[in-house]
Amino acid sequence: MASEWLTCTVTVAGASVGSPNLTPIPNIFIGLTDTAGSFSNQQFFAANAGKNEMLAVALAAISNRLNVSAQVDSPVAGKLTECYSLYLMSS
């Protein structure tokens, strides 16, 4: 699947052990809304290599009401796709 860079608002972020088909467990999930309007509240799972760091960025974005620049696989309605990079953007 091709990844793309998007400016997004973080709608939710957290960890879960409820999706055993994704490895490794626990999984970090990040809900994003594209500021350009192509999707709203789409759930992504954070790539394992940087999942803790992406969770920290997502929580900082929520706490400070800042957007993020996200490198994600193209969203598919009703399916989880992967988030590879997440950068906090200044206002």
Rosetta blueprint (number, residue, H / E / L):
1 M L
2 A L
3 S E
4 E E
5 W E
6 L E
7 T E
8 C E
9 T E
10 V E
11 T E
12 V E
13 A E
14 G E
15 A E
16 S E
17 V L
18 G L
19 S L
20 P L
21 N L
22 L L
23 T L
24 P L
25 I L
26 P L
27 N E
28 I E
29 F E
30 I E
31 G E
32 L E
33 T E
34 D E
35 T L
36 A L
37 G L
38 S L
39 F L
40 S L
41 N L
42 Q E
43 Q E
44 F E
45 F E
46 A E
47 A L
48 N H
49 A H
50 G H
51 K H
52 N H
53 E H
54 M H
55 L H
56 A H
57 V H
58 A H
59 L H
60 A H
61 A H
62 I H
63 S H
64 N H
65 R L
66 L L
67 N L
68 V E
69 S E
70 A E
71 Q E
72 V E
73 D E
74 S L
75 P L
76 V E
77 A L
78 G L
79 K E
80 L L
81 T E
82 E E
83 C E
84 Y E
85 S E
86 L E
87 Y E
88 L E
89 M L
90 S L
91 S L
